[in-house]
Amino acid sequence: MPVKAPSSMHRLSRRALIGVAAAALGAVALKLSPLAAAEEARAVPVPVMDEPAAPGETQKVAVLAGGCFWGVQGVFQHVEGVNSAVSGYAGGERATAEYEKVGTGRTGHAEAVRIVYDPRKVSYAKLLQIYFSVVHDPTQLNRQGPDTGTQYRSAIFPADAEQARIAKAYIAQLNQARAFDAAIVTKIEPERTFYPAEAYHQDFLTRHPSHPYIVIHDLPKVESLKRFFPEIYRAKPVLVSQMAN
């Protein structure tokens, strides 16, 4: 996929990755690719460092980027304790937080997801474990699978110094344990504002489950979540559209 392709071409290029006969291949992918792609996920060590919920605290925010936000959002919407997961942009300015502009790779943004969660049910460190285990490959620099460009970088946008400390410690832990075949390239980018993406990007995985890109690259992530984290997997996702109603 060309790094500087505009939005419309960006989505078309994802279809091109699947082939000219996308419809026919999509039918085959429904049967074959989830298992193949799920094999790319892996179990990673439980984080040694975590942050317990403060007394009376019922809501916290995490912002994570790991490639196309369709799949990242889709995974966290199936995590028990997550109250909302919104696709958007982080790392750049408000004026350029638009899909057409972000797609050029020149705005500094990454496609990211803002996760609002209940720390009594799921901790920040557990969200990071899911992020590194099934959401994406943290060893890929400025890309994720078929998507290339800094807008697809692996990045953590901590809400405060404690989140930054936990993220940094966990990356060091995973590298020391050699959890991956290469070094983790995930960036920790503090003090960055998150901007929600356009409505047509929200709940994309749920609304378009037969989209070839979703079938091949994202549905396997949800299956991996169910397989590796059955204790916090929930079958019914929490959707942005439901929040608006």
N, C-alpha and C positions, 0 to 999 in steps of 0.2 A: 504494500500500500504506500503510495507516495506520501511523504511526510507532510507536504504542504497542500494536500488536496483539500478543497472546500468541503463543507458539510455534506451536500448532496452527493458528491463524488465519493466522500468518505464512506457513506453507508453503501453506495453501489459497489465500492471496492470490496467491502466485506462479502457481498453476495458473489463477486467475481472470484473470491478465494475458494468458494465452494464449487465453482464451475459454471459453465454456460447453462447446463441443464440443472439448475438449482432445485427445481421442483422435484425432479426424479431423484436426485441425490439426497434431498431432504428426507424423502420417504425411507431411503436406506439408512440414513444417519440416525433416524429415530430408533432403529434397532441396534445399530452397531456402534456409533460414536460415543454414546454416554459412557460405556464401559471403558473404551480406549482412552477417552479424555480423563475419566476419573482416576486412571492409573497414574496420572501426573500429580495428583494430590498425594500428600504423605503425612504420616503422623509425625508430629514434632514434640519435643519435650514440653512439659507443663512449665510455665514461667515460674522462676524462683521468687521473683519480686512481684508484689501486687499491692493494690491500695484498697483497704477495707472501706466499706460504706460508712460514712459518718452518721451519727445518731440522727434520725429523722430525715436523712437524705433519701429521696425517692427518684431523682432524675439527674443524669449527667449526660455529657455530650462527647462523642469521639468523631473525628474526621479522618477518614482513611482513603487513600488512592492506590489502585492496583490494576490499571488497565481500563478497559471500557467499563463505564459505570453501570451498564445494564446488569452484568453478572454480579458485581460487587453489591449493588443494592439488593438484587434478588436473593443472594445468600443471607444477608443480615436480616432481611424481612422474615426469614424462617427461623430466627434465633429467639428462643424463649427469653424474655426479659428486655427485648428491644421493643420500644414503644413506637418508633418511627425510623425509617431509613429513607433519606431523600437524596436523589442524584443531583450533582451540581459541579461547581468549579472552585478550586482553591489554589492559591499561590500567586495570583495576579490581581489586577485592579478591577474595580466595579465596572468601569467603562468598557472593558473588553471581556466581561464575563458573559459572552454570548457564543452559542455553539459554532456559528460560522467563523467567528474570530479565533476562538480557542482551537478550532480545527487546523489553523495555519501553523500551529506549533510555535508562534512568536509572542504569545501573550504572557507566558510565565505560568499559566494555569495548568493544573492537572485535573482530569476528570476524577471527581472525588464523591464520596458519600458521607453525609452527615447523619450520624447514628445517635439517636436519643435513647438512653437505656436506663433501666432501674438497677442500680448497683447492689441492691439486696438480692437480685435474681441472677445477674451476670456481671462479672467484674470487667474492668478495663483490660486486665491482663488476659482474661479468657477471650475477649474480643480479638486481641492481638494474636492469640494462639490460632484462632479460626482464620484470621487474616493471612497468617504465614502458612497455614496448613492447607487450606482448601480454596481460598479466594484467588490466589495468584502465585506466580513464581518470583520471589523477591531477588533472584540472582540475575534477572534480565534488566539491562540498563536502557532506560528510555524507550521501552517497548513492552508489550505483553502479547505473546502469541503472534498473531498476524498483524497486530496494530503497532505501528512505529511512530516515534515522536515523543518529545518531552511531555506532551499532554497525557501520555500513557505511562508516566514514570511511577515507580513504586515510592510512595511518600506517606509519611505520617504527619498530621498537622495537630500537634498537642494543644489542648485547651489551657494547660497551665504547666508549671515547672515539674510537678509531680508526674504528670502523664509523660512528659519528655524524659524524665529520669527512668521511668518504668520501661518505656520503649527502647531507650538506649541500652539499658541493662539486658533486656530480652534479646536484642540483636547480638550483643556480645555473647550471651549465653548460647544462642543458636550457632554462632560462628565457632565458638570454642568446642561445642559438641559435634561440629561438622554435620549438622542436620541436613545440609545441602551439599551438592557436589562442587559448588563454587561459592565464593564469598557473597554475602548479602549486600545489595547496593541500595537498599531502602534509605531514603533521605528523611531526616527529621527536620521539619520546617515550622518553627514556632511563630506565633504572632501573625498568622495569616487568616484572612477573612474568607468565610465560605459563602458562596452565592448559589442559590438553587437554580437548577437547569430548567429549560423549557418544559411545559406540561407534557408534550408528546414523548419525552424521555422517561417520565415517571412511570413506575410499575411496568416497564417495557417487557420484562421477562414473563410476567403473569398475563399481560394482555396479548402477547405474541409468542406463545409457547412453540408454535410450529415454524417460526422464522428460522431459516437455515443457520444463521449465526448463533442464535440462542440454542438451537438443538445441539450443535457441535461444540460450542465453547462454554455455554453457561449452565444448561440443565445438568451436565455432569458435576458441576460445582455444588449444586443443591443436593444431588445424590451423595456426594462425598461428605457434605455436612451431616447428612442423616447417618452415614456409615461411621464416621469418625467421632461424631458428637451426638449420639442418640439421646443422651440425657437432657440436652437443651434444644434439640430439634423440635420444631412444631410444624405440622403439616399445613396449617392455614396461615398464610403470610399476613403481616400487618402492612396494609397498602396506603399509599399517599391519597388515593382517591377516596378511601373510606374516612380518612382524617378530615377531608374537606367537607364531608356530608354532615 
